Amino acid sequence: MTNSKWILMLVMALGWLGLFAQNSLIRFMDTSDYTLSLVRQEDPEYPTLTPAAQRWVVLAYLSEDDVIDPLSETGEPTGDDIVNPYITGLPGTIMGQVATGLLFGPEQAGSPLGIGAAVITPDHFGKYVYIRIFNSTRIETATKYMVQAKAFEVTQPDPQMINILPDYAWDVDPVWKWIKPEPEKQ
């Protein structure tokens, strides 16, 4: 075989590998102010067009089944759920973090949710993904979270736009869940 044929075969093989190694981008969106109104139950002053340093953490989770398990008292997932192991590579991001953090706006457009996408690698296709919003800019200082009521099954590498309303709304029983038991009122 000539060198050009080997190169052509190598290019074709790499192309096939590329087809099977594609990630899935799952973008959760809410074009209304529904999510913002729930966030403002926890912080009435949470701003639209939030500066990056003030954005609350949003983490993506994966589950083997369509059951969203609660967090432990240490903030770790329970049951068969795990934090999405993908790290965006942006400075300061942690495992599972949805890239932009909690961002709303602009108000003129109805204060839509704009949190970027969760990146799911092919080894997690067939699992379910969902997100949690924490009431802090850092997981370590968060005391509460809100979570979706239903998870989305990831089956293919194509980008997906998931509308929070009406199909993947927030669990509102209650909206904000304590990570540790609620402190007793004095």
N, C-alpha and C positions, 0 to 999 in steps of 0.2 A: 504494500500500500504506500501511496505517496504521502508526504507530509500534509498536503492540503486535505486529503481524505481523513487522516487522523484528527486534524484540527476540526473538520466539519463534524465528525463523530463526537468529539469532545464537546463542542458547542451544543449539539443536539442533546447529549446526555445532561449537560448542565441545565439546559432549558427544561427538560423533563423534571429534573430535581427541583428546579425553581417553581414549577407548577404545584408540586406536592408540599412545598415548604412555605406556602403563603400563610400569613397570619390573618385572623379575622378581626376587623375593627367594629366594635359594638358601641354605637353612639346613642346614649340615652338623652332624649330631649323632651321638653315641655314648652310648647309655644304659648302657653297661657301664664298667668301669675299664680297658678295653683301651688306649685312647689314653693314659690316665694312666700305665699301666705302661710304655709305650714312652718317654714323656717322662721318667720317673724313671730310665731307663737312662742318660740324659744328665745329669740332676740328681736324685739320690735324695731331695733335700729339697724338690722343687717342691711347694708347698702346695695343698691344696684351699681353696676360697673365697679365692682369691688376691686381695690388694688390687690395685686398678687400677694403681698405680705399679710393681708387681712382675710384671705379666703379660707373657709373651713375645708377640712380634709374630706374627700370623697374616695372611698375604697371600693374596688370591685372584688366580688367573691365568686367562687366556683363551687358547685355542688354536684354530686353524682346523681342526685334525684331532683325532683322539682319542689322539694321541701326546704324552706329557708329556716335554718336552725338558729337559735338565739346565740348571743355572745355569752361567754363565761364572765365571771366577776372580774377577771383580769383583762377582759377585752378581747380574748381569743375566740375564734370561731369554734363551734361545737358540732357534734354529729359528724357527718361526712363532708362538711363545708370547709373550704380553705380560702385563704387570701389568694387572689390571683397572683401567681408568682412573677408575672411580667413587671419589669422595672422600666420606666419610660426613658431613662437616660438623661432627663433634664436635671440640672443642678438642684439638689435638695429634695428630690422625690424619693418616696419609699416604695417598697414592694406593694403592688396592687393599686397604687394611687392612680386615679383618673387624672390625666395630665394637668388640666387647668385649675383644678380645685373648684369650689362652689362659686359660680359666677352667674349673675343675673343681669339682664338689661339689653338694650336701653329701655327706659320707661315708656318712651314713645312707641315702642313695638310691643308693649304689653308685659314687659319685664320677663322675657322668656329665660328658661334655664339654659346655660351654655357651658357644659362641663367637659367637653372634649370626648374622647373615646376610651373604652377599655380595649386593650390589645390581648387577644386570645390566641395562643400558639396552637398549631395543629395537634399536639399531643393532648390537648384538652377539648378537642371537638367531641361532641356527644354529651358534654356536661352542660350544666345550666349556669348562667351568669346573672348576678343581681348587684345592686349597689347599696351602700350605706353612706349617709351624710353624718358626720360627727360635729358636735357643737364647739369646735376649737380648730385652731390653725395647726395643732399638733395632736397626734393620737394620745400621747402621754398625759395631756392636760384635759382631754375630753371627759365629760361626765355623762353625756347622753348621746343617742344616735337616733336617726329615723331610717327605716329600711323599706324596701319595696315589698308589696304583698304577694308578688308573683315573680318567678324567675323566668328567664328566656333561654331556650335551648340553642346552643351554638352547634350548627351542623355543617357549616361550609366556610370557606375562606373569604367569601364576599363581604364587603362592608355592609353593615346593617344599621338602619335608623330605627330605634325603638321608641315609640311614643309612650311616655309615661301615662298620659291620659288618652284613651280610656282603658287600654289593655294592661298596663304595668304600673298601676297607681301605687301610692305609698300605703303602708299598713297604718291605719289610723286608730288602732285599739291598744294602747294610746299612740298618738303620733310620735312623741318623744319618749324613748325607752331609756331607763337608767342602765348604765354599764354595771355598776354595783347597786345593791338595793338602795332605794330612796332613803336619804338621811331622815331620821325621825325629827318631826317638828317639835320645837320646844315652846 
